[in-house]
Amino acid sequence: MIMSNIQSAESQPVLKNFVPYKPRKGEKYMNGKQRVHFKQILQDWREELMQEVDRTVHHMQDDAANYPDPADRATQEEEFSLELRTRDRERKLIKKIDNTVELIAADDYGYCDSCGIEIGIRRLEARPTANKCIDCKTLDEIKEKQLGS
């Protein structure tokens, strides 16, 4: 069994322990086994994010103090602010994970929203919430860069 860390585009670990899917020769794309594999990845990822939310809540409750020194107070407020922004991004990611699990249930997962081709097992393992193939995503990024300049 190969264990590795896979990363999302936001450079957050998707899963600490992850076993890549090994497709069999001639196996149909997004068959039942593959859908179960990706649903498990998404559920595990969601669970890790929820645990992080709980840790943040406890950290903020336990470490909240009314420091007499304004610099100490400002440091603590900035730390809490950064944590809350991170949790807000993760909250949005949890919603995206939930939507992706619904796509799996509807048997509409693993295909590019733009062109309809298979996104690919390895890309989905690297970014389980991906909804575009690498070519369409690259084109989107090029267009975005051109419009942003």
C-alpha positions as CSV (number, residue, x, y, z in Angstrom):
1,M,0.0,0.0,0.0
2,I,1.3,3.4,-1.0
3,M,0.6,6.2,1.5
4,S,1.1,9.8,0.5
5,N,0.0,13.3,1.1
6,I,-2.1,14.9,-1.6
7,Q,-2.5,18.6,-1.9
8,S,-5.4,20.8,-2.9
9,A,-4.9,23.9,-5.0
10,E,-5.0,25.9,-1.7
11,S,-2.0,23.9,-0.6
12,Q,-3.9,22.3,2.3
13,P,-3.5,18.6,2.8
14,V,-6.6,16.8,1.5
15,L,-5.8,13.7,3.5
16,K,-3.0,12.7,5.8
17,N,-3.3,9.0,4.9
18,F,-4.4,8.2,1.4
19,V,-4.3,5.1,-0.8
20,P,-4.4,5.8,-4.6
21,Y,-6.9,4.0,-6.7
22,K,-5.4,1.3,-8.9
23,P,-7.6,1.0,-12.0
24,R,-7.8,-2.4,-13.7
25,K,-7.2,-2.8,-17.4
26,G,-10.4,-2.3,-19.3
27,E,-12.2,-0.9,-16.2
28,K,-15.0,1.5,-17.0
29,Y,-14.4,5.1,-15.9
30,M,-16.3,6.2,-12.8
31,N,-17.6,2.8,-12.0
32,G,-19.1,1.9,-8.6
33,K,-15.7,1.2,-7.0
34,Q,-14.2,4.5,-8.2
35,R,-17.3,6.4,-7.0
36,V,-17.0,4.8,-3.6
37,H,-13.3,5.6,-3.5
38,F,-13.9,9.3,-4.2
39,K,-16.8,9.6,-1.9
40,Q,-14.6,8.2,0.9
41,I,-11.8,10.7,0.1
42,L,-14.3,13.5,0.2
43,Q,-15.9,12.3,3.5
44,D,-12.5,11.9,5.1
45,W,-11.4,15.4,3.9
46,R,-14.7,16.9,5.3
47,E,-14.1,15.2,8.6
48,E,-10.6,16.6,8.9
49,L,-11.9,20.1,8.2
50,M,-14.6,19.7,10.8
51,Q,-12.1,18.6,13.4
52,E,-10.0,21.7,12.5
53,V,-13.1,23.9,13.1
54,D,-13.6,22.3,16.5
55,R,-9.9,22.8,17.4
56,T,-10.2,26.5,16.5
57,V,-13.3,27.0,18.6
58,H,-11.6,25.4,21.6
59,H,-8.4,27.3,21.0
60,M,-10.2,30.6,20.8
61,Q,-12.3,29.9,24.0
62,D,-9.3,28.6,25.9
63,D,-6.8,31.2,24.8
64,A,-9.0,34.3,24.9
65,A,-7.6,36.7,27.4
66,N,-7.9,40.4,28.1
67,Y,-4.3,41.4,28.0
68,P,-3.5,44.7,29.6
69,D,-0.8,45.4,27.0
70,P,-2.3,46.8,23.8
71,A,0.4,45.1,21.7
72,D,-0.4,41.7,23.2
73,R,-4.1,42.3,22.6
74,A,-3.5,43.3,19.0
75,T,-1.3,40.2,18.4
76,Q,-4.0,38.0,19.8
77,E,-6.8,39.7,17.8
78,E,-4.7,39.3,14.6
79,E,-4.1,35.6,15.3
80,F,-7.8,35.0,15.9
81,S,-8.6,37.0,12.7
82,L,-6.3,34.9,10.6
83,E,-7.8,31.7,12.1
84,L,-11.3,32.9,11.4
85,R,-10.4,33.7,7.8
86,T,-8.9,30.3,7.3
87,R,-12.0,28.6,8.8
88,D,-14.2,30.7,6.5
89,R,-12.3,29.4,3.5
90,E,-12.6,25.9,4.9
91,R,-16.4,26.4,5.4
92,K,-16.7,27.3,1.7
93,L,-14.6,24.2,0.9
94,I,-16.9,22.0,3.0
95,K,-19.9,23.3,1.0
96,K,-18.0,22.4,-2.2
97,I,-17.2,19.0,-0.8
98,D,-20.9,18.4,0.0
99,N,-21.9,19.5,-3.5
100,T,-19.3,17.1,-5.0
101,V,-20.7,14.2,-2.9
102,E,-24.1,15.0,-4.3
103,L,-22.6,14.8,-7.8
104,I,-21.3,11.3,-7.0
105,A,-24.7,10.2,-5.8
106,A,-26.3,11.6,-9.0
107,D,-23.7,9.7,-11.1
108,D,-22.5,13.0,-12.6
109,Y,-19.0,13.1,-11.1
110,G,-15.6,13.0,-12.9
111,Y,-16.5,14.7,-16.1
112,C,-15.5,18.2,-17.2
113,D,-18.3,20.8,-16.9
114,S,-16.9,22.6,-20.0
115,C,-16.2,19.9,-22.6
116,G,-17.6,16.7,-21.0
117,I,-14.5,14.6,-21.2
118,E,-13.2,12.5,-18.3
119,I,-11.3,14.6,-15.8
120,G,-9.1,11.6,-14.8
121,I,-8.5,9.6,-11.7
122,R,-5.1,11.1,-10.8
123,R,-6.4,14.7,-11.2
124,L,-9.4,13.9,-9.1
125,E,-7.3,12.3,-6.4
126,A,-5.1,15.5,-6.3
127,R,-8.2,17.7,-6.3
128,P,-11.3,15.8,-5.5
129,T,-13.6,18.8,-6.1
130,A,-12.3,19.5,-9.6
131,N,-15.1,20.0,-12.1
132,K,-12.9,20.7,-15.2
133,C,-10.3,18.8,-17.1
134,I,-6.8,20.1,-17.0
135,D,-7.0,21.6,-20.5
136,C,-10.2,23.6,-19.8
137,K,-8.9,24.7,-16.4
138,T,-5.7,25.9,-18.0
139,L,-7.6,27.8,-20.6
140,D,-9.7,29.4,-17.9
141,E,-6.6,30.5,-16.0
142,I,-5.1,31.9,-19.2
143,K,-8.3,33.9,-19.9
144,E,-8.3,35.1,-16.3
145,K,-4.7,36.2,-16.4
146,Q,-5.4,38.1,-19.7
147,L,-8.4,39.9,-18.3
148,G,-6.7,40.6,-15.0
149,S,-3.8,42.4,-16.7
